Structure formats: structure tokens, C-alpha cells
């Protein structure tokens, strides 16, 4: 699933602190063992340091979710934010893996 961010709506809203629109951010569930395995994989294979990681429970993760207009409670998927688009579920996982 992919959601294109409405540039007008988001232009009016300030980005969360420390986040640039062109950043590639992986939001993951910090209490999920499978998600933590994904994070270890990403760290081991992101030699160029292109990806930023944040758990959805963190202050930064919650701020990004609010900015995207996504739920901050009862969260059941990872999110990959890339070039103004938010990817979820398998779309997010495939983009992170590439």
C-alpha cells in the first residue's frame, strides 16, 4: 500500500524535528521480534547509511505517524517513508529490502 503525501497539506505542516522530506525512514514496532530482526538486517546491509530507523513507540516515530495522519495506537504494520510517499505492509518491506 502506498500513500502519496498531499504536498499542500504537508507544506503547511512543519516536518517533525530532524526529518527532511527526502529522508528514507523506516518506522517499526519496537516490541515486535520480527521487526527487530528486520532492523538488524537493515543495519547490517545499509552500508551507505541511506536509511533512518525509528520505533513507532519513540517520540520521533509518533511525530512522524501524526504528520502522516496515521494511527499512533494499535499499529500493525511497518511504514517506509521515501521521497514524499508512505509505504506500508509488503510494499514497505520490499522497498526497504531493495
C-alpha positions in Angstrom: 0.0 0.0 0.0 1.3 3.4 -0.9 0.0 6.8 0.1 1.3 9.9 -1.7 1.6 12.8 0.7 -0.5 15.8 -0.2 2.2 18.4 -0.7 0.0 21.3 0.0 -1.3 19.9 3.3 2.1 18.8 4.4 3.8 22.0 3.3 1.5 23.8 5.7 2.5 21.4 8.5 6.1 21.5 9.7 8.0 18.3 9.4 8.8 16.5 12.6 12.1 17.7 14.2 15.2 16.2 12.4 13.2 14.9 9.4 13.7 16.1 5.8 11.2 15.3 3.1 13.8 13.4 1.1 14.8 11.2 4.1 14.2 7.5 3.9 12.7 6.5 7.3 11.8 3.0 8.4 9.2 3.0 11.2 8.9 -0.3 13.0 7.3 -1.8 16.1 9.9 -1.8 18.8 8.3 -4.6 20.8 7.9 -6.9 17.8 10.6 -9.6 17.5 10.2 -9.9 13.7 10.5 -6.1 13.4 13.7 -6.1 15.5 15.1 -8.8 13.2 14.3 -6.6 10.2 16.1 -3.7 11.9 19.2 -5.9 12.5 19.1 -6.8 8.8 18.8 -3.2 7.7 21.7 -2.1 9.9 23.9 -4.9 8.6 23.1 -4.2 4.9 22.7 -0.4 4.7 26.4 0.2 4.2 25.8 3.6 2.7 23.7 4.7 5.7 20.8 5.7 3.5 18.0 4.6 5.9 17.0 6.1 9.1 15.2 4.0 11.7 12.7 4.8 14.4 10.4 2.7 16.5 6.8 3.7 16.4 6.8 4.0 20.2 9.6 6.6 20.1 8.9 10.3 20.2 10.2 10.7 16.7 8.1 7.7 15.4 5.0 9.1 17.0 5.6 12.5 15.5 6.1 11.1 12.0 2.9 9.0 12.3 1.0 12.1 13.4 2.5 14.1 10.5 1.4 11.3 8.1 -2.1 11.2 9.6 -1.7 7.6 10.6 -2.8 6.0 13.8 -0.4 6.2 16.7 -2.0 3.5 18.8 -2.6 -0.1 17.9 -0.2 -0.2 15.0 0.0 -3.3 12.9 2.5 -2.6 10.1 5.8 -1.1 9.3 6.0 2.2 7.4 8.7 3.3 5.0 8.8 7.0 4.2 10.6 7.8 1.0 10.5 10.9 -1.3 7.1 12.1 0.0 5.4 8.7 -0.1 4.5 6.5 2.8 4.6 2.7 2.1 3.1 0.1 4.4 2.9 -3.6 4.7 4.6 -5.6 1.9 5.3 -2.5 -0.2 7.3 -1.1 2.7 9.2 -4.3 3.3 10.1 -4.7 -0.4 11.3 -1.1 -0.7 13.4 -1.4 2.4 14.9 -4.7 1.1 15.9 -3.2 -2.3 
